[in-house]
Amino acid sequence: MRKQDHLVQLIGTLSAAEKRNFKQFSNTQPGDKRYMALYEALQNQPHYDATALMKKLNLNSKELRNDKYYLSQNLLKSLRNFEQPAVNIPVNRLVEISRNEITILLGRGLHGYALEMAEKAHTLAMDYEMFDMAANLMAVKYICLLNTEQFDKLNDAFFDERERLANITAEYRALHRIGFMISQAERKRNMTAALEKRIKETVMQQKPEKLQSLVAQEAWFDIMINYYSIKKKSAEVLEVARLQWRIFDKHASIRKVAPFIWVKSYTYLIQMEAEVGKAQKAYEVMHQLEKILFDSSKTVLSPGTTRWVKEHLHFLHILTLFKLRRYNEVIKEAESDAAPVLNRPVYEQFIVLFYYSLALLHAKEPAKAIIKLNELLQLNAVEREDLQPYIRPAIILCQLLLGNFQVVPYLIKSSKAWMKREKKTFAELDLFFSIAYSIAKAPAFQKTQRWASLQKAIDANKLPGLSKELHLPIMPQGL
């Protein structure tokens, strides 16, 4: 997305309640509120068009830049207030406020008061796994104890705690480094020798529940899920996802300390169960998660994070319903609330479009399916290179079903050129292209026979990838 469109994207994510809150927040601010005119002008806009906005709002370029800045700042302030629970300030913000106040006290030489606050803030930071802040507060405590001459408290227990905290931080950072490498490898679907060596490090070889923090455990699971995904070991991926869910769902403090990690373990499990063909199980877990999120008596996540997860569920619904072959429901889900997809990661956009297109194909709407499949080609989502080769065969099937036989040879030729360019070879795709070509070129009285040859290839398991991903057979009505 263009940098100029960031503000438009932010406004597009606002819920009705957040919009009301922003207007109320703006009314409490002093001074001219000219930026509100820009806010109204950007409602429901696909892009930020400076030229059109200057003309519409009668502003010069400098005035528009200023209004854009003030609108962005006030929107973010409003959302920060809205994200906070009605009574309690979020813990991370509370610790940050305490740290700022401690700095003021230190500057005035009030070391005793600063020590009292630092001890409370440190306990809170450790309880909520804010380890970098906790380490900073330990350094503050050291300074305060020196200046108040409480040397007896600078004992072995004090330095053991600093060492323990350093070990926790080092463990997480080691995992974070490997996590970054695995993310890069996951995009390319390719393991490197350096990464294979990292996976064998001690921090990765121990059981995840033995790691010293929740964030470290989360990193370990993310790494192993991506590692086995790259290796195309679906059974191992599912096993890790199930282990993650079992550990996090029973964790004593996770719902308090890191509820998002807990909820994310559900989303991982749903996706992996669906991906390996356990769609009914995925559907059941999804309903468990929805019950957690939509239960108004329990506040699990902040409003913004809850919205993020609900939008993610839109993607999981489509994935799971397609795997269950409930194509009409896939179409209904895709068409009911498509707007959030535009703000989702490209990976999710790809999956939604891919399965929506195929659902249209199965629902005997090949003309609509072609439109969506062509949009998919423009998306250029490298995240799912494993599914990319099946887009073009799906388009060819659509054209065959529409009776546009004259374009099929050209589509086959361009598909083969793409495969050659991308250095992809699939024997089953060559067989599919051969059969599709024969259907397209056959005289009318032989079309049924040629379609039957496709069915025979499917029955003989000669097109396993196509059968699995496209849910073949897809045949003309009345064949």
C-alpha positions as CSV (number, residue, x, y, z in Angstrom):
1,M,0.0,0.0,0.0
2,R,1.2,3.5,-0.8
3,K,2.4,5.5,2.2
4,Q,-0.1,8.2,1.4
5,D,-3.0,5.7,1.9
6,H,-2.1,4.8,5.5
7,L,-4.6,7.4,6.9
8,V,-7.3,6.1,4.6
9,Q,-6.6,2.6,5.7
10,L,-6.8,3.6,9.4
11,I,-10.1,5.3,9.0
12,G,-11.4,2.2,7.1
13,T,-10.7,0.0,10.1
14,L,-12.9,2.2,12.5
15,S,-16.0,0.6,13.9
16,A,-19.2,2.6,14.5
17,A,-18.4,2.8,18.2
18,E,-14.9,4.1,17.5
19,K,-16.2,6.7,15.1
20,R,-18.6,8.0,17.7
21,N,-15.8,8.0,20.3
22,F,-13.5,10.0,17.9
23,K,-16.1,12.7,17.3
24,Q,-16.7,13.0,21.1
25,F,-13.0,13.1,21.7
26,S,-12.6,15.8,19.0
27,N,-15.3,17.9,20.6
28,T,-13.3,18.0,23.9
29,Q,-10.1,19.3,22.1
30,P,-9.4,23.1,22.2
31,G,-8.9,25.2,19.1
32,D,-9.9,25.0,15.5
33,K,-10.9,21.5,14.3
34,R,-10.5,22.0,10.6
35,Y,-9.0,18.4,10.4
36,M,-12.6,17.1,10.9
37,A,-13.5,18.2,7.4
38,L,-10.6,16.1,6.1
39,Y,-11.9,13.1,8.2
40,E,-15.3,13.4,6.7
41,A,-13.9,13.7,3.2
42,L,-11.8,10.5,3.6
43,Q,-14.8,8.4,4.7
44,N,-15.2,5.4,2.4
45,Q,-12.4,6.5,0.1
46,P,-10.2,3.8,-1.5
47,H,-7.1,6.1,-1.8
48,Y,-5.7,9.4,-0.5
49,D,-5.8,11.8,-3.4
50,A,-4.2,15.1,-2.3
51,T,-5.1,17.0,-5.5
52,A,-8.8,16.2,-5.2
53,L,-8.8,16.9,-1.5
54,M,-7.2,20.3,-1.9
55,K,-9.9,21.2,-4.4
56,K,-12.8,19.8,-2.4
57,L,-11.7,21.4,0.9
58,N,-10.3,24.6,-0.6
59,L,-6.8,24.1,1.0
60,N,-3.3,24.6,-0.2
61,S,-0.7,21.8,0.1
62,K,0.7,23.0,3.4
63,E,-2.7,23.3,5.0
64,L,-3.6,19.8,3.8
65,R,-0.4,18.4,5.2
66,N,-1.1,20.1,8.6
67,D,-4.7,18.8,8.7
68,K,-3.5,15.3,7.8
69,Y,-1.0,15.4,10.7
70,Y,-3.5,16.7,13.2
71,L,-6.1,14.2,12.1
72,S,-3.7,11.3,12.4
73,Q,-2.5,12.3,15.8
74,N,-6.0,12.8,17.2
75,L,-7.3,9.6,15.7
76,L,-4.5,7.6,17.4
77,K,-5.1,9.4,20.7
78,S,-8.8,8.7,20.5
79,L,-8.1,5.0,19.8
80,R,-5.7,4.8,22.7
81,N,-8.4,6.0,25.0
82,F,-11.0,3.7,23.4
83,E,-8.7,0.6,23.7
84,Q,-8.4,1.2,27.5
85,P,-10.9,-0.5,29.7
86,A,-13.4,1.9,31.4
87,V,-11.7,1.7,34.8
88,N,-8.3,0.0,34.6
89,I,-5.4,1.3,32.6
90,P,-3.7,-1.5,30.6
91,V,-0.8,-3.0,32.5
92,N,1.9,-2.2,30.0
93,R,0.8,1.5,29.9
94,L,0.6,1.5,33.7
95,V,4.2,0.3,34.0
96,E,5.4,2.9,31.4
97,I,3.7,5.7,33.3
98,S,5.4,4.5,36.5
99,R,8.8,4.4,34.8
100,N,8.3,8.0,33.6
101,E,7.3,9.1,37.1
102,I,10.3,7.3,38.6
103,T,12.6,9.3,36.2
104,I,11.1,12.5,37.6
105,L,11.7,11.4,41.1
106,L,15.3,10.4,40.3
107,G,15.9,13.8,38.8
108,R,14.9,15.4,42.1
109,G,17.0,13.1,44.1
110,L,14.1,11.3,45.8
111,H,15.7,7.9,45.7
112,G,13.6,6.4,48.5
113,Y,10.3,7.3,46.8
114,A,11.7,6.2,43.4
115,L,12.7,2.8,45.0
116,E,9.2,2.2,46.4
117,M,7.7,2.8,43.0
118,A,10.3,0.8,41.1
119,E,9.7,-2.3,43.3
120,K,5.9,-2.2,42.6
121,A,6.4,-1.6,38.9
122,H,9.0,-4.3,38.7
123,T,6.7,-6.9,40.3
124,L,4.0,-5.9,37.8
125,A,6.4,-6.0,34.9
126,M,7.5,-9.5,35.8
127,D,3.9,-10.7,36.4
128,Y,3.0,-9.6,32.8
129,E,6.3,-10.7,31.2
130,M,7.5,-7.2,30.3
131,F,11.1,-8.4,30.7
132,D,12.9,-5.5,29.0
133,M,11.1,-3.0,31.3
134,A,11.8,-5.3,34.3
135,A,15.5,-5.3,33.5
136,N,15.4,-1.5,33.3
137,L,13.7,-1.3,36.6
138,M,16.2,-3.6,38.2
139,A,18.9,-1.1,37.2
140,V,16.9,1.7,38.7
141,K,16.5,-0.3,42.0
142,Y,20.3,-0.8,42.0
143,I,20.9,3.0,41.8
144,C,18.3,3.7,44.4
145,L,19.7,1.1,46.9
146,L,23.2,2.6,46.5
147,N,22.0,6.1,47.0
148,T,19.9,5.2,50.0
149,E,22.8,3.1,51.4
150,Q,20.7,0.0,51.7
151,F,23.7,-2.2,50.9
152,D,22.3,-5.2,52.7
153,K,19.6,-5.5,50.0
154,L,22.3,-5.7,47.3
155,N,22.8,-9.3,48.2
156,D,23.0,-12.6,46.3
157,A,19.3,-12.8,45.9
158,F,19.3,-9.4,44.2
159,F,22.0,-10.3,41.7
160,D,20.5,-13.8,41.2
161,E,17.3,-12.1,40.2
162,R,19.2,-9.9,37.7
163,E,20.9,-13.0,36.3
164,R,17.6,-14.9,36.0
165,L,16.0,-11.9,34.2
166,A,19.0,-11.7,31.8
167,N,18.7,-15.4,31.1
168,I,15.0,-15.1,30.3
169,T,15.7,-12.2,28.0
170,A,18.6,-14.0,26.3
171,E,16.4,-17.1,25.8
172,Y,13.6,-15.1,24.1
173,R,16.0,-13.1,22.0
174,A,17.7,-16.3,20.7
175,L,14.3,-17.6,19.8
176,H,13.3,-14.3,18.2
177,R,16.5,-14.4,16.0
178,I,15.6,-17.9,14.8
179,G,12.0,-16.8,14.4
180,F,13.0,-14.0,12.0
181,M,15.1,-16.5,10.0
182,I,12.3,-19.0,9.8
183,S,9.9,-16.3,8.6
184,Q,12.2,-15.4,5.8
185,A,12.5,-19.1,4.9
186,E,8.8,-19.6,5.0
187,R,8.2,-16.9,2.5
188,K,10.6,-18.6,0.1
189,R,9.5,-22.1,1.2
190,N,13.2,-23.0,1.4
191,M,15.4,-24.0,4.3
192,T,19.0,-22.9,4.5
193,A,21.9,-24.8,6.0
194,A,22.3,-22.0,8.6
195,L,18.7,-22.3,9.6
196,E,18.9,-26.0,9.9
197,K,21.8,-25.5,12.2
198,R,19.9,-23.0,14.3
199,I,17.0,-25.4,14.7
200,K,19.4,-27.9,16.4
201,E,20.4,-25.3,19.0
202,T,19.7,-26.2,22.7
203,V,16.9,-23.6,23.0
204,M,15.0,-25.4,20.3
205,Q,15.6,-29.0,21.4
206,Q,14.0,-28.7,24.9
207,K,10.3,-29.1,25.5
208,P,8.4,-25.9,25.0
209,E,6.8,-26.0,28.5
210,K,10.3,-25.9,30.0
211,L,11.1,-22.5,28.5
212,Q,11.2,-19.7,31.0
213,S,8.4,-17.4,29.6
214,L,5.2,-17.5,27.7
215,V,6.6,-15.3,25.0
216,A,9.5,-17.8,24.6
217,Q,7.0,-20.6,24.3
218,E,5.0,-18.8,21.7
219,A,8.1,-18.1,19.7
220,W,9.1,-21.8,19.9
221,F,5.7,-22.9,18.6
222,D,5.7,-20.4,15.8
223,I,9.2,-21.6,14.7
224,M,8.3,-25.3,14.7
225,I,5.0,-24.8,12.9
226,N,6.7,-22.8,10.1
227,Y,9.7,-25.3,10.1
228,Y,7.4,-28.3,9.5
229,S,5.3,-26.3,7.0
230,I,8.4,-25.6,4.9
231,K,9.3,-29.3,5.1
232,K,5.7,-30.1,4.0
233,K,5.3,-32.4,7.0
234,S,1.6,-31.7,7.7
235,A,1.2,-34.4,10.4
236,E,4.0,-32.8,12.4
237,V,2.5,-29.3,11.9
238,L,-0.8,-30.5,13.3
239,E,0.9,-32.2,16.2
240,V,2.7,-29.0,17.2
241,A,-0.5,-26.9,16.8
242,R,-2.4,-29.4,19.0
243,L,0.4,-29.4,21.6
244,Q,0.4,-25.5,21.6
245,W,-3.3,-25.4,22.2
246,R,-3.3,-28.0,25.0
247,I,-0.5,-26.2,26.8
248,F,-1.9,-22.7,26.4
249,D,-5.6,-23.6,27.0
250,K,-4.6,-25.0,30.4
251,H,-2.0,-22.4,31.4
252,A,-2.7,-21.0,34.8
253,S,-2.1,-17.3,34.0
254,I,-2.2,-16.9,30.2
255,R,-5.7,-15.4,30.1
256,K,-4.4,-12.7,32.4
257,V,-0.9,-12.2,31.2
258,A,-1.2,-12.8,27.5
259,P,-4.7,-13.5,26.3
260,F,-3.8,-12.9,22.7
261,I,-1.3,-15.8,22.8
262,W,-4.1,-18.0,24.2
263,V,-6.6,-17.0,21.5
264,K,-4.0,-17.3,18.8
265,S,-3.4,-20.9,19.7
266,Y,-7.0,-21.5,18.8
267,T,-6.6,-19.9,15.4
268,Y,-3.5,-21.9,14.7
269,L,-5.3,-25.1,15.5
270,I,-8.3,-24.3,13.4
271,Q,-6.1,-23.5,10.4
272,M,-3.9,-26.6,10.7
273,E,-6.9,-29.0,11.3
274,A,-8.5,-27.6,8.1
275,E,-5.3,-27.7,6.1
276,V,-4.7,-31.4,6.8
277,G,-8.2,-32.4,6.1
278,K,-9.7,-32.4,9.6
279,A,-12.2,-29.8,8.6
280,Q,-15.0,-30.9,10.9
281,K,-12.6,-30.7,13.9
282,A,-11.5,-27.3,12.7
283,Y,-15.2,-26.2,12.6
284,E,-15.8,-27.4,16.2
285,V,-12.7,-25.5,17.5
286,M,-13.8,-22.4,15.7
287,H,-17.1,-22.4,17.5
288,Q,-15.3,-22.7,20.8
289,L,-13.3,-19.6,19.9
290,E,-16.3,-17.7,18.8
291,K,-18.0,-18.5,22.1
292,I,-15.0,-17.0,23.9
293,L,-14.9,-13.9,21.8
294,F,-18.6,-13.2,21.6
295,D,-19.4,-13.8,25.3
296,S,-20.2,-10.3,26.5
297,S,-19.8,-11.4,30.1
298,K,-16.0,-12.0,29.6
299,T,-13.6,-9.4,28.4
300,V,-10.7,-11.5,26.9
301,L,-9.1,-9.0,24.6
302,S,-9.0,-5.3,23.9
303,P,-11.6,-4.0,21.5
304,G,-9.0,-3.6,18.7
305,T,-7.5,-7.0,19.1
306,T,-11.0,-8.6,19.3
307,R,-11.8,-7.0,16.0
308,W,-8.5,-8.3,14.5
309,V,-9.3,-11.8,15.6
310,K,-12.9,-11.6,14.3
311,E,-11.6,-10.4,10.9
312,H,-9.2,-13.3,11.0
313,L,-12.1,-15.7,11.6
314,H,-13.6,-14.5,8.3
315,F,-10.6,-16.1,6.6
316,L,-10.8,-19.2,8.8
317,H,-14.5,-19.6,8.1
318,I,-13.9,-19.6,4.3
319,L,-11.0,-22.0,4.6
320,T,-12.9,-24.5,6.8
321,L,-16.2,-24.3,4.9
322,F,-14.5,-25.0,1.6
323,K,-12.7,-28.0,3.1
324,L,-16.1,-29.2,4.2
325,R,-17.4,-28.7,0.6
326,R,-20.0,-26.3,1.8
327,Y,-19.6,-24.1,-1.3
328,N,-22.8,-22.0,-1.0
329,E,-21.8,-21.1,2.5
330,V,-18.3,-20.1,1.3
331,I,-19.9,-17.8,-1.2
332,K,-22.2,-16.3,1.4
333,E,-19.4,-15.7,3.8
334,A,-17.1,-14.2,1.2
335,E,-19.8,-11.8,-0.1
336,S,-21.3,-10.9,3.2
337,D,-18.3,-9.0,4.7
338,A,-15.6,-8.7,2.1
339,A,-14.3,-5.2,3.1
340,P,-12.1,-6.4,6.1
341,V,-10.2,-8.7,3.7
342,L,-8.6,-5.6,2.1
343,N,-7.0,-4.8,5.4
344,R,-5.8,-8.3,6.1
345,P,-2.4,-9.8,5.3
346,V,-1.8,-10.8,1.7
347,Y,-1.7,-14.4,2.7
348,E,-5.3,-14.2,4.0
349,Q,-6.4,-12.2,0.9
350,F,-5.0,-15.0,-1.3
351,I,-6.8,-17.8,0.6
352,V,-10.1,-16.0,0.7
353,L,-10.0,-15.2,-3.1
354,F,-8.7,-18.7,-4.0
355,Y,-11.5,-20.6,-2.2
356,Y,-14.2,-18.1,-3.0
357,S,-13.3,-18.5,-6.7
358,L,-13.4,-22.3,-6.5
359,A,-16.7,-22.2,-4.5
360,L,-18.2,-20.2,-7.4
361,L,-16.8,-22.8,-9.8
362,H,-18.5,-25.6,-7.9
363,A,-21.7,-23.6,-7.6
364,K,-21.8,-23.6,-11.5
365,E,-20.9,-19.9,-11.7
366,P,-17.7,-20.1,-13.8
367,A,-18.1,-16.6,-15.3
368,K,-17.9,-15.1,-11.8
369,A,-15.2,-17.5,-10.9
370,I,-13.0,-16.3,-13.8
371,I,-13.2,-12.7,-12.6
372,K,-12.0,-13.7,-9.1
373,L,-9.3,-16.0,-10.4
374,N,-7.9,-13.2,-12.5
375,E,-7.9,-10.9,-9.5
376,L,-5.9,-13.7,-7.8
377,L,-3.3,-13.6,-10.5
378,Q,-2.9,-9.9,-10.0
379,L,-2.4,-10.4,-6.2
380,N,1.0,-12.0,-6.7
381,A,0.9,-13.7,-3.3
382,V,4.3,-15.5,-2.8
383,E,3.1,-16.7,0.6
384,R,1.2,-19.5,-1.1
385,E,3.4,-20.6,-3.8
386,D,2.1,-24.2,-3.3
387,L,-1.3,-23.1,-4.5
388,Q,-0.2,-20.7,-7.3
389,P,0.1,-23.5,-9.9
390,Y,-3.6,-24.4,-9.5
391,I,-5.0,-21.0,-10.4
392,R,-4.5,-21.4,-14.2
393,P,-6.0,-24.9,-14.4
394,A,-9.0,-23.5,-12.5
395,I,-9.4,-20.8,-15.2
396,I,-9.1,-23.4,-17.9
397,L,-11.9,-25.5,-16.3
398,C,-14.1,-22.3,-16.1
399,Q,-13.6,-21.7,-19.8
400,L,-14.3,-25.3,-20.7
401,L,-17.5,-25.2,-18.6
402,L,-18.5,-22.0,-20.4
403,G,-17.9,-23.6,-23.7
404,N,-15.2,-21.1,-24.7
405,F,-13.1,-23.8,-26.2
406,Q,-11.2,-21.6,-28.6
407,V,-9.4,-19.8,-25.8
408,V,-8.3,-22.9,-24.0
409,P,-5.2,-23.7,-26.2
410,Y,-3.9,-20.2,-25.6
411,L,-4.5,-20.5,-21.9
412,I,-2.6,-23.8,-21.8
413,K,0.3,-22.2,-23.7
414,S,0.5,-19.2,-21.4
415,S,0.3,-21.6,-18.3
416,K,3.2,-23.7,-19.6
417,A,5.2,-20.5,-20.2
418,W,4.5,-19.4,-16.6
419,M,5.6,-22.7,-15.3
420,K,8.8,-22.6,-17.3
421,R,9.5,-19.1,-16.1
422,E,8.9,-20.0,-12.5
423,K,10.9,-23.3,-12.9
424,K,7.9,-25.4,-11.8
425,T,7.3,-28.9,-13.1
426,F,4.2,-31.0,-12.4
427,A,3.6,-34.2,-14.3
428,E,-0.1,-34.1,-13.3
429,L,-0.5,-30.6,-14.8
430,D,0.9,-31.7,-18.1
431,L,-1.6,-34.5,-18.1
432,F,-4.4,-32.1,-17.2
433,F,-3.4,-29.7,-20.0
434,S,-3.4,-32.6,-22.4
435,I,-6.9,-33.7,-21.5
436,A,-8.2,-30.1,-21.4
437,Y,-6.7,-29.5,-24.9
438,S,-8.4,-32.7,-26.2
439,I,-11.8,-31.5,-24.7
440,A,-11.4,-28.1,-26.3
441,K,-10.4,-29.5,-29.8
442,A,-12.9,-32.4,-29.9
443,P,-16.0,-32.2,-32.1
444,A,-19.3,-31.8,-30.3
445,F,-20.2,-35.5,-30.4
446,Q,-16.9,-36.5,-28.8
447,K,-16.9,-33.9,-25.9
448,T,-18.6,-36.3,-23.5
449,Q,-16.0,-38.9,-24.2
450,R,-13.2,-36.5,-23.6
451,W,-14.7,-35.3,-20.3
452,A,-14.9,-38.9,-19.3
453,S,-11.2,-39.3,-19.8
454,L,-10.7,-36.5,-17.2
455,Q,-12.9,-38.5,-14.8
456,K,-10.9,-41.6,-15.4
457,A,-7.6,-39.8,-14.6
458,I,-9.2,-38.6,-11.4
459,D,-10.4,-42.0,-10.5
460,A,-6.9,-43.5,-11.2
461,N,-5.4,-40.9,-8.8
462,K,-3.3,-39.4,-11.7
463,L,-4.3,-35.8,-10.7
464,P,-3.8,-35.9,-6.9
465,G,-2.9,-32.2,-6.4
466,L,-5.7,-30.9,-8.6
467,S,-8.2,-33.3,-6.9
468,K,-7.1,-32.2,-3.5
469,E,-6.9,-28.4,-4.0
470,L,-9.7,-27.9,-6.6
471,H,-12.0,-30.6,-5.3
472,L,-12.2,-32.4,-8.6
473,P,-14.2,-33.7,-10.3
474,I,-15.9,-30.5,-11.8
475,M,-17.9,-31.6,-14.8
476,P,-20.5,-30.0,-17.0
477,Q,-24.1,-30.5,-16.0
478,G,-25.7,-33.5,-17.7
479,L,-22.5,-35.3,-18.4
